[in-house]
Each structure stands twice: as structure tokens, then as C-alpha cells.
Amino acid sequence: MPVFQLPGEIVFPNPDFAEPDGLLAVGGDLSPKRLLAAYRLGIFPWFSEGEPILWWSPAPRLILIPEEFHCPKRLARTMRQGVFTVTMDTDFAGVINQCAKIRVKSGEGTWITDAMQDAYIRLYELGYAHSVECRQEGKLVGGLYGVCIDRFFFGESMFSLVSNASKVALANLVHQCITRNIKIIDCQMTTAHLLKFGAKEVSREKFQTLLQTFIQKEVPRKSWTGGEKVQNC
């Protein structure tokens, strides 16, 4: 399959044309309109500093249906104990910055470049991106962020500076999705960690059907700040 060079206009090739590793296209920009157009098709940007913008649509796709979330007993106990103070949409920039930093510190490198951070902060300002923050003694120690369009949440990244912080963030995300009638959490790539929480792989055809079913409108959701936080799962 060819890798498509994106034109100036905001269009994407059919995800069916993606390479076996998921690579679909190169080029374009990180404007809100292009990012939202990509997510509606199940496409997301992923590239390193110094590379051109690369657009991906992997298959199979890992998803988590909120109602099927599996909460381990240890995590449920941690949440009941109130080890963390959980907030939402109160420090999106801090969460995305920590997601980038923790990967650099671990030597993994990161796709969350300065340009990517600026782009997703802009989506947050427009009401399309959201974050979950976990704090201890006022310090941000864990969290996650992603993009939400209609009833689909596209998870992007999470971080944890102390044990269980990102897991608590995920459990709170699931609770928010159930509360707000969000039907699918896109986990993008398969990991053993997410499989333990009930995530499952679906085919490209099934994923595209889910996108068409649960993305019927593109109205930004209001800030999640002040939403009810779950203390158990």
C-alpha cells in the first residue's frame, strides 16, 4: 500500500489503505480542523521530533467499553481509601507535559513534542480534549488525556509518578464516560496492561462501524471540571 502525501485541503485517504503497521499518510498540519477530521475517521498523528507529521490507523484496534471495565480488587481498595484527590480538566497542560517528560526520562523518547502539546491544548481550549488529574498533597502525580467527539473518547496518553495514580485516573475516566453516555474508549495500540482492565481488540471494519454509530455530531462537550468523582469501581 502507498503512504499518502496529504494535500493542503483537509482530507484523508480511506483508512483501509493503511500499511500493515498502521501508517497511512504524511504531511498536513496539526490544526484543530485537521485533527478532528482525522479522529472522526479513526486516524491519529504520531511522530518524533524532526520527522514530518505521520498519520496512523492501526488494525486491529484496542477499545474499552466503559461498562465492561474490569477493576482489580487492589485498585478498588486504593480508590475507597481516597489515596488521591481526583480532578478533571483543571490542568490539561500539566498532564500532557508530564506525559511527555516521563517518557523522555525513561529513555523511551516521545511523540508528544512541543508542537503536539500546543495542538492538543488548543483542542482542550475548544472543548474537544479532556484530562483527568490525580494529586497527592496538591502535587500532580498521575493522569491521562484524550480527545472526545460525541460518544467516543480517544485516549492519547497517561502517566504515573506514584503507584496506581494512572490506574485511578483510568477508573475515573471510565466513570465519566458512563455518566456522560460516552460509549467507546479508543486505546489505539494493544498492551497487556490495558487488556487486564477489560480492553479488547476489534477489526478495522468493526472499529469503523463503531465510529459511524457513535459519532453523529461534532459539538464540543463542556468542561468536565466539577464532575462527580468515583471513589470505588
Wavefront OBJ file of the C-alpha trace (Angstrom):
o trace
v 0.000 0.000 0.000
v 1.241 3.554 -0.692
v 1.736 6.108 2.079
v -0.289 9.160 1.053
v 1.030 12.721 0.985
v -1.699 14.945 2.390
v -2.746 17.965 0.301
v -3.406 21.445 1.655
v -7.124 20.795 1.918
v -8.345 18.829 4.918
v -8.981 15.363 3.532
v -7.664 11.918 4.447
v -7.409 8.691 2.477
v -9.595 5.760 3.412
v -8.093 4.031 6.493
v -8.374 0.732 4.595
v -5.280 1.852 2.665
v -3.068 1.922 5.783
v 0.182 -0.055 5.820
v 0.244 -3.272 7.889
v 1.814 -1.302 10.770
v -0.950 1.303 10.542
v 0.904 4.113 8.757
v -1.484 5.851 6.370
v -0.323 9.344 5.421
v 2.325 12.007 5.860
v 2.224 15.791 5.944
v -0.532 18.248 6.640
v -0.692 20.180 9.897
v -1.977 19.912 13.464
v -4.796 22.431 13.167
v -7.963 21.680 15.149
v -9.968 21.105 11.978
v -7.498 18.567 10.629
v -7.138 16.761 13.952
v -10.907 16.466 14.397
v -11.317 15.271 10.808
v -8.673 12.620 11.461
v -10.208 11.368 14.706
v -13.646 11.072 13.131
v -12.054 8.538 10.769
v -10.059 6.757 13.461
v -6.770 8.355 12.380
v -4.275 9.991 14.743
v -0.852 11.703 14.466
v 2.234 10.013 15.893
v 5.743 11.153 15.033
v 9.041 12.087 16.660
v 10.807 15.425 16.806
v 12.384 16.235 13.446
v 10.100 13.904 11.488
v 7.257 15.015 9.218
v 3.759 14.578 10.653
v 2.806 10.910 10.326
v -0.830 9.753 10.463
v -1.798 6.272 11.641
v -4.788 3.934 11.615
v -3.699 0.596 13.113
v -5.684 -2.621 12.931
v -6.721 -4.476 14.924
v -7.720 -1.638 17.265
v -7.843 -1.833 21.036
v -11.010 -0.423 22.603
v -12.529 -0.341 26.057
v -16.288 -0.359 26.504
v -16.838 1.587 29.760
v -19.452 -0.812 31.124
v -17.010 -3.710 30.617
v -14.188 -2.128 32.630
v -12.566 -4.621 34.998
v -11.487 -3.090 38.309
v -8.929 -5.201 40.214
v -9.558 -5.567 43.963
v -6.359 -3.699 44.834
v -7.366 -0.726 42.708
v -10.862 -0.671 44.203
v -9.325 -0.640 47.675
v -6.985 2.219 46.749
v -9.920 4.248 45.497
v -12.001 3.610 48.618
v -9.089 4.783 50.750
v -9.038 8.117 48.942
v -5.283 7.985 48.359
v -5.591 10.564 45.561
v -7.522 13.744 45.001
v -9.013 13.420 41.533
v -9.963 16.373 39.345
v -10.860 16.811 35.696
v -9.923 19.487 33.193
v -8.122 21.564 35.811
v -4.553 21.146 34.494
v -4.625 19.789 30.968
v -1.291 21.420 30.099
v 0.330 19.900 33.183
v -0.912 16.409 32.331
v 0.225 16.436 28.713
v 3.576 17.907 29.721
v 4.135 15.194 32.320
v 3.151 12.500 29.801
v 5.966 13.788 27.592
v 8.515 14.208 30.394
v 8.094 10.766 31.910
v 8.866 9.098 28.592
v 11.931 11.227 27.989
v 13.214 10.448 31.495
v 12.731 6.723 30.927
v 14.726 6.896 27.706
v 11.772 5.939 25.522
v 11.626 9.193 23.599
v 8.270 10.814 22.966
v 5.871 11.748 20.208
v 4.395 14.408 22.487
v 6.537 17.179 21.042
v 6.080 20.864 21.803
v 4.017 21.164 18.607
v 1.791 18.270 19.681
v 1.321 19.771 23.133
v 0.320 23.115 21.642
v -2.129 21.401 19.263
v -3.900 19.390 21.960
v -4.001 22.294 24.384
v -5.829 24.161 21.631
v -8.318 21.264 21.347
v -8.767 21.442 25.115
v -9.471 25.163 24.908
v -12.094 24.425 22.247
v -13.757 21.785 24.445
v -12.701 18.683 22.496
v -9.866 17.416 24.700
v -10.067 16.467 28.361
v -7.778 15.446 31.190
v -8.032 13.538 34.446
v -5.622 14.585 37.195
v -4.556 12.664 40.301
v -2.876 14.629 43.090
v -1.290 13.943 46.431
v -0.814 16.880 48.827
v -1.621 19.174 45.917
v 1.082 17.733 43.642
v 0.163 16.285 40.257
v 1.304 12.653 40.404
v -0.714 10.973 37.679
v -3.272 11.479 34.965
v -4.355 10.993 31.403
v -5.722 12.969 28.474
v -7.541 12.391 25.223
v -9.960 13.724 22.641
v -13.729 13.386 22.911
v -16.079 13.628 19.935
v -19.737 12.883 20.589
v -19.849 9.450 22.288
v -16.249 8.464 21.510
v -13.233 9.151 23.736
v -9.869 8.748 22.032
v -7.271 8.070 24.705
v -3.885 9.576 23.975
v -1.516 9.075 26.896
v -1.262 8.625 30.649
v 1.450 8.964 33.266
v 2.106 7.949 36.840
v 4.742 9.274 39.240
v 3.499 7.104 42.120
v 1.968 3.643 42.170
v -1.651 3.345 40.984
v -2.088 7.026 40.009
v -2.719 6.375 36.317
v -4.981 3.426 37.165
v -7.139 5.633 39.374
v -7.235 8.192 36.560
v -8.415 5.491 34.149
v -11.136 4.302 36.529
v -12.373 7.878 36.881
v -12.340 8.309 33.107
v -14.499 5.196 32.776
v -16.921 6.590 35.350
v -17.125 9.886 33.468
v -17.789 8.058 30.212
v -20.657 6.099 31.748
v -22.084 9.246 33.341
v -21.828 11.221 30.085
v -23.074 8.422 27.791
v -19.708 8.010 26.055
v -19.802 4.509 24.620
v -16.249 3.754 23.442
v -12.765 4.492 24.741
v -10.211 4.092 21.957
v -6.946 2.731 23.385
v -5.218 2.768 19.969
v -2.495 0.147 20.462
v -2.767 -3.200 22.255
v -0.925 -3.563 25.564
v -1.096 -6.321 28.157
v -1.705 -3.640 30.788
v -4.940 -2.421 29.177
v -6.143 -5.923 28.379
v -6.186 -6.586 32.131
v -8.771 -3.824 32.531
v -11.169 -5.342 30.023
v -9.981 -3.735 26.793
v -10.348 -5.860 23.675
v -9.233 -5.862 20.071
v -11.661 -5.246 17.211
v -11.155 -5.419 13.468
v -10.811 -2.348 11.295
v -14.295 -2.969 9.892
v -15.804 -3.181 13.383
v -13.954 -0.070 14.552
v -15.163 1.936 11.567
v -18.727 0.802 12.282
v -18.365 1.969 15.892
v -17.117 5.368 14.705
v -20.097 5.778 12.374
v -22.505 4.682 15.110
v -21.253 6.820 17.964
v -20.015 9.951 16.191
v -23.159 11.587 14.882
v -22.384 15.185 15.781
v -19.382 17.375 16.469
v -20.388 19.621 19.327
v -17.638 20.164 21.917
v -18.527 18.890 25.360
v -18.412 21.337 28.237
v -15.524 21.197 30.669
v -15.582 18.161 32.945
v -14.460 20.335 35.862
v -16.670 19.740 38.879
v -17.970 16.403 37.633
v -18.683 13.690 40.190
v -15.588 11.638 41.055
v -15.937 7.915 41.695
v -14.424 6.541 44.917
v -14.752 2.887 44.027
v -15.200 0.736 40.947
l 1 2 3 4 5 6 7 8 9 10 11 12 13 14 15 16 17 18 19 20 21 22 23 24 25 26 27 28 29 30 31 32 33 34 35 36 37 38 39 40 41 42 43 44 45 46 47 48 49 50 51 52 53 54 55 56 57 58 59 60 61 62 63 64 65 66 67 68 69 70 71 72 73 74 75 76 77 78 79 80 81 82 83 84 85 86 87 88 89 90 91 92 93 94 95 96 97 98 99 100 101 102 103 104 105 106 107 108 109 110 111 112 113 114 115 116 117 118 119 120 121 122 123 124 125 126 127 128 129 130 131 132 133 134 135 136 137 138 139 140 141 142 143 144 145 146 147 148 149 150 151 152 153 154 155 156 157 158 159 160 161 162 163 164 165 166 167 168 169 170 171 172 173 174 175 176 177 178 179 180 181 182 183 184 185 186 187 188 189 190 191 192 193 194 195 196 197 198 199 200 201 202 203 204 205 206 207 208 209 210 211 212 213 214 215 216 217 218 219 220 221 222 223 224 225 226 227 228 229 230 231 232 233
